[in-house]
């Protein structure tokens, strides 16, 4: 597939994934606002922190390394061996579910049954849901490698909508069921997700469309583990790369979910405070997850397909290098501007957003400070997502192994900093520790990108340098909206709030107009792709 075709399809995948994440986050956003009025903060804290951490840890440790390894390189490969390798995620998931389930049941603090009923059933259900989701891993990787955009959108939309409908019905009719509500909803979510992929491939394989695309798998039986006569069960090059990524994924999970591990294992916050933290965290990460994560996932595939892993810039096709460098520069500029916009305007509108969303329960106390810090953290997330997706797409096995040692030191440092900052600043300390963590990771990725392109004429890191005039507009907007918050928000009535919102809208419009005038190359890229 030509590099331009890969770029076009990858951009479609990123756009569709971004729209999908908008749906997910808006639904979660609304669901949290709804359940706050029916259920306790403690119950929400246990579900959104404790049980979701169990599920995400099992799934991440069981499949992340396999995804990274099996999506690297061309789609022209021995797919039988790749599929065999992917099925190893299931026994790995069973192991992690049992091991971590026992930890969650017997080593961690058990919530008060009168406040959070049916905790044991919740642990079993969320562990089981992780295993069910892993049954669809070969289908997901095949679909992602061949850029099946519509399938991902439909499958994940159906599963999210099904989960939310069941949650709302049970919360309204049977609020006393406690964790049974979220356990049943989680099991329905993963079941619909996996079945959507299975049904699609049952209909697709053997169809004229599959034949026309020369799809490498002809029958559903080929998607099950198969022994290849006189050959190894798996591709050992992929397997070794998977092991390297597995060691890295273990550390990356600690860094990604570090604050939840500290909350879960060190009891620095009670379940109620964990609930408030998670609600603010979901609100703060709304844009980060529905824009930055799809870009990272989709353009990882793009860079991995256009450039060959482990080769230096001189040994690559120069047309592909030029395209990759241009795309990387523009992606960095895009996420930087999105991050700066959220940081500048998030500071002055955090308290208002929380007050509208959850009332005084969220807008009083540390909630506004937490969301303000998260607005800054979004900027770090934005840059790190793109720089790391390029770095991981190009690293050879030895470089991945070396980076694992960096991640090990960073993981230990991050956990220590999280613990101490939380004791000093409460839940805000988690965000500050995450900013430090992301800053170190960004520095490493920038160093790798600089070294990679230093022997060429391309300088994609210039994407991190916005127009000076645009920076000036950001500064002025931040000052004006800051004063507006002091004078109009948030205890002076709705007229004052509307004035505060109007000031922000005018400053935002001025920023966007300036962006269109100064960043013409980026605007052309976004419009054309």
N, C-alpha and C positions, 0 to 999 in steps of 0.2 A: 504494500500500500504506500503510495507516495506521501511524502511528508506533509504536503498541503492538504491532502485528503484526511490524514490523521489529525491535523490541526482543526479542520472543519468539524469532523465528527467529535473530537475531544471537546471543542467549544460547545457543541450541542449537548454533550453529556454533562458538562459543567453547568450549563444554563438550566437544563432539566433537573439536575440534582439540586441546584440552588432553589428552584421553585418548589421542589419536593421538601427541602428543608424548611422553607417558609411555611408550608402546610404543617409539617411536624411541630415546629416551634410555636406557631400560632395556636394550634390545637392544644399543645401542652400548656401554653400560656393561659388559654381560656379555661382549661381543665383545672389548673391550680387555683385560679380565681374562683371557680365554681366550688371545688371541694373544700376550700378554706371556709366556706359558709356552712358546711355540713359536718366536717371532720376536724379533729384536733390537730394542732401543730405537731404534736409528738408523733401521731400516726403518719403524717406526711413526711416527717423527718426520717422515720424508720424505713418507709418505702423508698423515698427518693435518694437517701444516702446509703443506709445499711444494705437493703436488699438489692437495689440497683447496682451498688458496688460489687456485690457477689456475682450478679449476672454479667456485668461488663468485664470483670476480671477473668471469669471463666472463658468467655467468648474471645477476649483479646489474647489471652495466653495460648488458647487452642488454635486460633486461626490467623492472627496477624502476620506471623512470619511466613506462613504458607502463601498468603495472598501476595506479599511483597515478592517472594521468590518466583511464584508461578505467573505473575503478571509482568515479569521482566523479559525483555527480548521480543522476538517475533512471535506471531500466532502460528507460524509454520514450525511445528515441533511434533514430537511423539506424544499426542494428547492422551493416549492410553496410560503412559507412565505418569504424566502430570495428574491425571484423574486418580490414579492409584495413590499418589502422594497426598492429594487433597483429602482422600477418605481417612487418612491417619488423624485428621482433626477430630473425628468422632471419639475414638478411644482416648485420645488426649483430653477431650472435653469431659468424658466420663470420669477420668482420673481427677481432674481439677474440681469438678462438681462435688465429688464425694469428699475429697480432702478438704476443700474450702468450706463445704457444707458442715462438716464436723467442727471446724474451727468456729464458724458462725454460731453453731448451736451450743458448743461446750466451753469455749475459751473466752468468748466475748460477753459483755454484759447483756443480760436478757431484759427486754422492756417489761414494765409492770403490766401483767395481763389485764388488769382492769382499765388501763388506758390504751394499750395496744394489744388487742386479743389475737390469738392464733399465730403467734410469731413462728413457731416450729413449722406449721404448714406453709407459711410464706417462704421460709428458707428452702424447703423441699421443692416448692413450685418454681421458684426463680432459678434454682440449680437445674431442674428438669427442662425449663424453657431454653436454657443455654444449649443443652444437648440437642434438643429438637431443632434449633436454628442451625446448628452445625451440620445437620443432615442435608441441608441445602447448599453447602459450600461449593461442591463441584459445579452445580448449576450457576451459582453466582459468579464464579471466576470465569466460566465460559462466556457468560453474558457480558461481563465487564471487558474481557479481552477482545471480544468482537463488537464492542460498543453498541449493545442492544439498549438504546436509550429508553424506548417506550416501555419495555418490560420492567425495568427498574422502577419507573415512575408509577406504573399501574400496580405492581406487586406491593410496594411499600405504602402507597396511598390506601389501598384496600385494607392492609393490615392495621395501619394507624386508625383509620376511620372505624373499623370493627372494634378495636380495643377501646376507643373513646366512647362509642355508643354503649357498649356493655358496661363500662365504668360508670357512666352517667346514670344508667338505669338502676344499677345495683346501689349506687350511693344514695339515690332518691328513695328507693323502695326498702333497702336493707342496710342502712348505715351501721347497724349493730354488728354486721358481719366482719368489720375490721379488715384485717389483711386478706381474708378470703376474697374480697372484692378485687383487689389488685393482683392476687395470684391467678384468679380465673381470667382476668383481662390480659395478663402477660402471656398465659398459655395460649389464649385465642390469637394474640398478636403473632407469635412465632409460627403457629400452625397455619394461619392464613398466608403468611409470608412464604413459607416453604412450599405449600401447596400451589401457590401462584406460579412459582418457578417450575415446579414439576409439571403442572398442567400445560404451561406454555411449551415446554420442550417435548411433551408427548404429542402436541399438535404440530410443532415446527419440524421435528426430525422426520425425514423422509418426504417432506412436502416439496413442491416445485420450487418454492422460495429458497429452501435449504440447498437444493441441488444447484440452483442458479448461483448461489453464493459460494459454492464448493465448500460447504461447512464440513469441518474435519470429523465430525461424529455423525454416524448415519442412523443408529438405533439407540433406544433407551437402554438396552442391555450394555452398550458401550460406556454408559455413564456410571456403571457399577464397577467395583474392583475386578480387574481381569489379569490373569497370568499370561505373560507373553512368552511363547516357547523359545527356549535357548537364549533368553534375554533376562536382564535384571527386572525386578518388580517395579522399581522406580528409577528415574533418571538421577544418578548419584551426584551430578553437578548441581541440579536443582535441590537435592536433599542437603548437600553441604551448605549451599547458600541459605536454605531454610534454617539450618541450625545456627548459622551466624546471625540471621535476623531474629531467631527465637531468643538468643541471649540478649540481643538489643531490645526486643519487644518487652521482655520482662522488666528491663530498666525503664523503658519509655512509659510503660503502664504506671510505674511508681511515680514518675514525673508528671504524667497527665492527670492522674487521680490522687496525687499526693495528699491534698488537703482532706480528702475523704478517708484515706487510710489513717491519717493522724487523728481525725475525729472518731473513727471507728475503733482503733486499737488503743489510743491514749486517753480517751474520754475527756478531751479538753473543753468540749461543749456538751450541754445536755441535749436530749432529743428534741426539745422545743426549739432551742437555738439553732440546732442543725436544720430543722425545718425552715426557719426564717432564712438562714444562710442559703439553703438550696433554692428557695423561691427567688431570692435576689440574684443568685448565681444564674438561674434559668433566664431571668429577665435580662441580665447583663450580657449573657452569651447568645442572645437571640440572633443578632446580626452576625456575630462571629461564626456561629455554627451553620446558619443557612447560606452564607456566602463563602466564607473562607474554607470550610471543610470540603464542599463540593469542588472548589477550585483546586485544592491540594490533591484530592483523590483523582480527579480527572486528568490534571496536567502531569501527575506522576506517570500515568499511562502514556501521555504524549511524549515526555522526555525519554522514557524508557524505550519507546518504539523508534523515535527519530535518531537518537544517539546510542552508540553501543557501550554497554557497561564495561568499565575497566580500561578503555582506550583513551589516550590523551587527545587533545584537540587537533593536533596535526594529522593524526591517523584516521580521523573521521571524514565523512563526505563534507566538503566545505559549504555546499549549499544548505545542507542540514544544520551545520554549525551556525550559519548565518541566521537561519530561521529560528533555531532554538534560542540563540542569544537575543534576538529581537523580541521573541515572545516572553522570555524571562524578564527582560528590561521593562516591558509594558505591564506584565503581571505585577511586578514589584511596585511600579508606579500606581497601578489600580488599587492594590490592597493598602498601600501607604496612605493614599488620599481618603479611602473609606475609613481607615483606622484613625486618621487625624480628625476627620469630621466627627466621628463618634466620641473621641476624647474631648474635643473642644466643646461640643454641644451637650455631651453627657454630664459634664461637671455642673452646669447651671440648671439642668432639668431632671436630675436624679430624684430629688425630694418630691417634685410634682408628680413624676411618673409613679413612684411608690404610693403616694397618697391616693391617686386615682385608682390604682390597681388593687391595693389591699387595705386602704384606710390607715388609721393611726397605728395599727399593729405593725405595719412595715415602715411608715414614714417617720415614726419616732425612734429614738434610740440610735443604734449604729447602722440602721438600714441605708440612709442616704450616703453616709461616708463609705459604706461598703460598695454601693453602686458607682460612686464617683471613682473609687480606686479601680473598679472593674472596667470603667471606661478607658482608663489608661492601659490596663492590661490587654484590652482588645487590640490596641495598637501593636503591642508585642506579639500577640497571637497572629495578627495579619501578616507581619513580616516573616515570622518564623515558619508559618505554613508553606509559603512559596519557596523560601530558601532551602528548607529541609526537603521538600518534594523533589527539587532539582538534585540536591546532594545525594539523597538516597537512591535516585534513579540512575546515577552515574558511578557510585562507589563500587569498586571491586570487592571481592570477598575479604582480602587482607585489610583493606581500608575500613570495611564494616567491623571487622574484628578489633582493629585499633580503636575505633570510635566507641566500641563497647566499654573499654576501660575508662574513657572520658565520661561516659554515661554512668558508670558505676560510682566514680568519685562525685559526680554531680548529684546522683540520687541520694547519697549519704549526706552531702552538704545541704541539699534541699530539705530533707526530712528534719535535720537539726535546726535549720533556720526557721522552718514552719513551726516547730515546737516552741522555740523561744519567742518568736514574734507573736504567736497566738497568746502566750502567757502575758506579753506586754501590751498588745493592742487588740486582743480578742479576735473575732472572726476576720477583721481587716488584715491581720497578720498573714492570713492565708494568701490573700491577693498580693501583698507585698513580696512574699516568698516566691509566688508564681512569676512575678515580674522579674525577679532576680534569675530564676531558673531559665525563663525564656530568653533573657538577655545573653546569658552564657551560650545557649544553643544557637542563637542568631549569630553571635560572634564566630562560633566554629564554622557554621555554614557559609558565612560571608568570606571567611578565610579560604575555604575550599573552593568557592566559586572564583575568587580572585586568582588563586593558583591555577585553576583549570583554564582560564581565559588569558592568562598573562602573556602567553606566547602567540596570541592572535591579536587582531586589530579590534576585537569586539570588547566592549566594556558595559555589560548588562547591569552592573551595580549602580550605574548612573540613574537607574530607575528609582533609587532611594533619595534622590535630590529633587524635591519639588521646586517650582518656580519661586524665586524670592518674593515676588509680588503676591503670589497666592499665600505664602507663609505670613506675610503682613496682614492680609485679609483675615486669616485664621486668628491671629493675635488680637486684632481689633474686635472680631466677633466674640472671642472669649471674654474680653474685658466688658463689652456692652452687655452680653447675656448674664455675666456675673453680677453686675450692678442691678440689672433687671430683676434677678432673683432676690436680692437684698430688699428692693423696694416693693415688689409685687407678689412675692411668694413666701409662704403658702397658706398663711392664716388670715388673709385680708379679704376673703370672699372670692366668688367666681369671676367678678368683673376684673379684679386684679390679676387673677390667673390667666384670663383671656388676653389681657394686655401683655403679660409675660410670654405667652405663647406667640403672640403677634410679633413681638420684638425678635424672638428666636426665628420665626418664619422669614422675616425680612433679612436677618443676618445670614440665614441658610441660603436664601435666594441669591444674595450678593456673592456668597462663596461659590455656588454652582456656576453662576455667570462668569466669574473670574476663572474658574476651572476650564470652562469651555473656551475661553479666550487664550489661556496660557498653555494648556496641555492638549494642543490640537492633534498631535500624533496618537496619543492615548484615545481621544474621542473617536478618531478614525478607526482605530483597531476595534474598539467596542462596537461601533456601528457596523463594521464590515463582517465581524465574526459572530 
